[in-house]
Amino acid sequence: RYQDNPHKEKICSKKTLREFFGKKKYFAESANGRSLLNCLLKKLKIKKNDIILTPIYAPEGILDPIKYNKIKILHYKLDKQLYPNIKDIKKIVKKYKNEIKLFVVIHNMGFISPIDPIKKVLNKFNIPILEDCAQANFCKNNAGKHLDTTGNYLLYSLNKFIPVTDGAFLYGKYKI
């Protein structure tokens, strides 16, 4: 559900999203990101004894659905620029490679975390990446590409970026 503007045009529509990301991408939409994350956890069949790796500063909107489903949470360290610390991620993944079922990276305040080094570590163990883009809606990475070219799933919460009452969507390279 998206709030209409005074001209009665949709601020964000499926057509607009498909034009932005391309026709071969998958979407789910909801009033908020929490419900979409909950759906993703079920879709990926992440269960009680599995682990989700998040940054230490993960917001409630990310942590609540994980806690609700009684999934274990491990936190990785950050470097001096507040980006994911690759050495710490490698250490954690090496120890828990069979239990980690999802890696969460947050793009804070429009600053895009480098994903390629993370992908190199996680792809060896087939661990999908969820990028929280609530504060980086429609930003581009250093190569000038939209974030749809990086992780497996991208979560956007529109009401944290533009003046709407609610609205979130989950983009995935795989069917959601």
N, C-alpha and C positions, 0 to 999 in steps of 0.2 A: 504494500500500500504506500503510495507516495502522495504528498500534499500537492495540490494544484497551485499554480501561480495566479496572479490576478488576471492574466490573459486566458485562463482556462486551458493552458497547455501543460502537459505533464512535464515535470522537471526531469524525470528519468523514466524511460520506458524500455521495454524489452528490445524494441527496435533500435533505440539509441545505444543500448548496451551492445547489441549485436554489431552495429556499425563501428563502435569503438574497439571491440575485441575481435571481431571477425565471426563468420557464420559457423565455424567448426568448433566452437567453444561451448561449454556447458555452464548453465546458471541455475541457481536456486535463489528465491527471494523470500523475504520475511519482514516482519516489523522490526526485528533486531538481530544483531549478530549472535547473541547467545543461543537463540533457537536454531540458527543455521549451524553453529558449531556442534550443538547437540545432535543434529541430523547427520553431520559429517562423521561424528564419532560412531554412530550406529551404522552408517554406510561402510565405514572402514572396519567394522566389527571389532572395535577396540573395547576390551573388557576389563574387568576388575583387576587382574594381576598384571596388566600391561602398563607401560610407562609412556608418559608424554613429557618431552623435554621442552622447557620454556625458559625465557630469561627471568632473572630474579625479580624484575619489575613488572611482570605480567599483570594486566588489569583484571578486575573482578569479572568483567565480561568474558574473558578467556578462562579464568580459573573456575568460575561457578559451574559451567556445564561439566567440566572434568571432575570436580569434586562431587557433583550430583550423581554422576555415574560411577563414583568410587574408584576412579582410575588413579594410579600413582602419578605424582608429579615430581620430576627432578628439575633443578634449576642449573643453568650454565652461567658461567661468569661472563663479564663484559670487559672489553679492553678500555683504554683511556679515552677513546672517542665514543664510548657507550655502544659499540658494535659487539656482536657475538665474538667471544674469545675462542679462536679456532683450536688452540692447544687444549683448552679445557673441554671443548666439545669432543675432540679426538679421544681424550682420556675417558670421558663418560661413555661415549659410544663403544669404545673397545671393551669396557667392563660390562655394559648392559645391551650389547648389540642385538640380542635375541628378544629382549623385552620392550625395547623402544619401538613404538608403533606410529609416532607422529612427532615432528619437530616444529616448534612454533618460533617464528621470528617476528619482531614488531618493528615497523618502520615509524619511528617516533618523530613527531613534529615536522614531517616532510623530508626528513633525512633518510635516505634509502640505505639499509644495511647491505653490505656486499654478500650476495648469495652464492656466487660461483665457488668460493673456497668451501662453503658449507656443503654445497651439492656434491663436491668431490668426496667429502667424508661420508655423507649419508647415502649416496648412490651405491656405494660398495655393499651396503646392507639393506638396500631397498626400503629406506625409511622416507616416507613422504614429508614434504615441507608445506606448512600452512603459514602464509604471510598475512599478518594483521595489518591491513592498510587503512585503518580507521582514521589515522592522522596523515595519511599520504595518498588520499584519494586522487587518482589520475596523475600522480607524479611520474616522472621518468627517471630511469637509472642513469648512471654516468655515460652509458653508450647512447643515450637519447631515446631509449626504447621504453614503452609502457611496461609496467610490471607483469603483464600477462606472459612475458617470455621467460620468467624465472622459475618460481616454485610450482608445486603441483596444484595448490589451492590458494586463492586469495580471498580474504574476507574484508568487505567494505561496509562500514556503518555510515550511511549518508548523513544522519543527524549530528554526527560529530564534526562534520566538515562544512555542510551547507545548511541554511536555515529551513529545515523541515522537521515535522514532529516525529517522524520515524522513517524507517526504511533501511534495509540492509540487503546485500546480495553476496552470494558465494560463487566465485568463478572457479572452474576446475578444468584441467586438461583432460580429465577422465569423467565419465558420467557420474553425476551426483544423484 
